[in-house]
Amino acid sequence: MSAPAKDPESEAGDQMPAPVSDSQTYRRAFGDLRTGFNQRELWLHLGWQDIKQRYRRSVIGPFWITIATGVQAIAMGLLYSVLLNIDLREFLPHVTVGLIVWNLISAAILEGGDVFVANEGLIKQLPSALSVHVYRLVWRQLLLFGHNMLIYVIIIAIFWPEGGLHWTAVFAIPALVLILLNAVWVSILFGIIATRYRDIAPILGSFVTLMFFMTPIVWTTSGLQQMGGEAANRAKLVEINPLFHYLDIIRAPLIGEDQQAYHWYIVLGFTVVGWALAILALKKYRARVPYWV
């Protein structure tokens, strides 16, 4: 007996790819970011409560972080200005702003990798967008950054730059906005990866520690260049460190130094690529995060 003929329509249907789940679409990924931002009353309140809860029954509250950062900046400034033979008037503002900005950047990496695991209870019980927890983290770090900026005001008033602050100091504002935008995509991307693979968190901790010493925070590139020879050549290696460019776009205008446009181009390039990766990760794995935490 001859085999029955196949229906052309059914044969074509067998060859069609399986439909993509609606949860794994760019529409849902962008919708999560938009919905989370619209729930700003929630994450603004939660971020502020995080700080209040952390310093509950403390007399001076979050200003303990300000004091700790100020003591660290002064101690490192006094020590390394002697070791590197740099004028304290020039070096202390450099270290102070470097530490303040570094605290913001490192928190985005370290706490960003733990953002979803730390909010396991809310993710499983509260019907909200995943991005709410990311916005909450960035908002909390912005509040701490604002507290630490009091140190900058005091230091810059005491060690006023010889040439004064240029009008380009206003570029520190868009630079801060750009860093916050990067903090969002870093928290999304690393948060998703570290939720799936728990070994990522300690790796990020080691990475941040290493990058602290590789980034000119307690040392300066100009100091190495003035040494000449091999030290000057090694100073050029800092250019391959992306965190150096993030640091420079906000530190340079705040301490009265000239800004270099290429730092902005590099940061903008990393911002575009980083957001593309974060949205892709949000598209593919957003629905799986509640099962991974």
MOPECOR-V26878 format. One record per backbone hydrogen bond with DSSP energy under -1.0 kcal/mol. CO is the residue of the C=O (numbers start at 1). NH is the residue of the N-H. If there is no record, write none. Layout:
co;nh
CO;NH
CO;NH
This chain:
co;nh
7;11
8;12
9;13
10;14
11;15
21;24
25;29
26;30
27;31
28;32
29;33
30;34
31;35
32;36
33;37
34;38
35;39
39;42
39;43
40;44
41;45
42;46
43;47
44;48
45;49
46;50
47;51
48;52
49;53
50;54
51;55
53;56
55;58
60;63
61;64
62;65
63;67
64;68
65;69
66;70
67;71
68;72
69;73
70;74
71;75
72;76
73;77
74;78
75;79
76;80
77;81
79;83
80;84
81;86
87;91
88;92
91;95
92;96
93;97
94;98
95;99
96;100
97;101
98;102
99;103
100;104
101;105
102;106
103;107
104;108
105;109
106;110
107;111
109;113
112;115
114;118
117;120
119;123
120;124
121;125
122;126
126;128
129;132
130;133
131;135
132;136
133;137
134;138
135;139
136;140
137;141
138;142
139;143
140;144
141;145
142;146
143;147
144;148
145;149
147;150
148;151
149;153
150;154
151;155
152;156
153;157
154;158
155;159
161;164
166;169
167;170
168;171
169;172
170;173
171;175
172;176
173;177
174;178
175;179
176;180
177;181
178;182
179;183
180;184
181;185
182;186
183;187
184;188
185;189
186;190
187;191
188;192
189;193
190;194
191;195
192;196
193;197
197;200
199;203
200;204
201;205
202;206
203;207
204;208
205;209
206;210
207;211
208;212
209;213
210;214
211;215
215;217
220;224
221;225
222;226
229;233
230;234
231;235
234;237
235;238
236;239
237;240
238;241
241;244
242;246
243;247
244;248
245;249
247;251
248;252
251;255
252;257
260;263
261;265
262;266
263;267
264;268
265;269
266;270
267;271
268;272
269;273
270;274
271;275
272;276
273;277
274;278
275;279
276;280
277;281
278;282
279;283
280;284
281;285
282;286
285;289
288;291
288;292
289;293
